[in-house]
C-alpha cells in the first residue's frame, strides 16, 4: 500500500470517527452553558474567517472588489431570509455586472 493510500484511509477513518462521536455521546456528556457559548462563538469565528479568505483572496493576493461585493449582496439577501436560489443568483449577478463594468 502506498503512502498516499494509507493517508487517505487514515483521513477517512478519522472523519468517520468525528462524525460518529456526536450521536454516540449525545445525552451522555453535559456541557456547561459557558462551554456551549464558547463553542458557538468559535464556530462563528471559523465561518467568518472562511468567508473572509474565500471572498477576499485568490492565489495569495486580493481578489478584487467584484467578489466581495457579491458576497456582501449574498449576505444581505440571506439575512433578509431570501430563498437560496435568489441569494446565489443575486451574488452571481452582482459579481458579473461589476466585472462586466470593469471592476476587477
Helices and strands as residue ranges (DSSP letters): H 3-25, H 33-56, E 57-58, E 61-62, H 65-79, H 84-100
